Amino acid sequence: MDIEEINFDHDDKNLFFVNDLQIKADAIRHSILPKLEIITNNTISLINNRLDAMLIFK
């Protein structure tokens, strides 16, 4: 999945309203965390690229 394909919808939002903690944790682990991992990795990559570019021109 590319970062452009990621979206958080009402189903993701509603996971936080589930009362059963184990079901909530499992659902968040399988639905939201993979998306957050992609966003985080992409952000880290962008920051690294920016820092590399800054060091080259220093």
N, C-alpha and C positions, 0 to 999 in steps of 0.2 A: 504494500500500500504506500502510495506517495503522500506527502504532506498535503498536497492540493486536494486529495480525496477524503481527507479526514473531516468529519463533522460530528458534533455532539448534538444529539436530537433529544426529543422528549423522553424516549425510552431510557437514554443514559441518565437524564435528570431524575427520572422516577426511580432509578435504582437506589437513590439515597433515601427514599421513603419506605423501603422494604423494612419490615419490623424484625424479621428473622436475621440475626447478625451473620450467621454462616452463609445463608443464601445471598445476603447483600454483599458480603466479602467476596464470595465466589463470582458473583455477577460482575462486580466492579473489576476484579482481577482479570476477567476474560473480555470485558467490553471496553472499559475506560483505560486501564493501564497500558494495553498495547498501543493505543492511540497516543497516550502521553509519552510513551517511550520513543515513538517516531518523532514527535514534536521536539522532545528533549535532544535526541541525537541530531536532528536537523539544526537546531539552535546551536549546539556545541560546534558542529561543523562550520556553520556560518561565522561564529566567533573566531574559530581557529583560522579560517581563511582570511578574515579581516586582520587578525593579529599578524599573520604571516605577511600580508601585503604591507602592513605598517612597518614591519621590521625590514623589509626589502628596501623601502624608500627612506629609511632612517639614515 
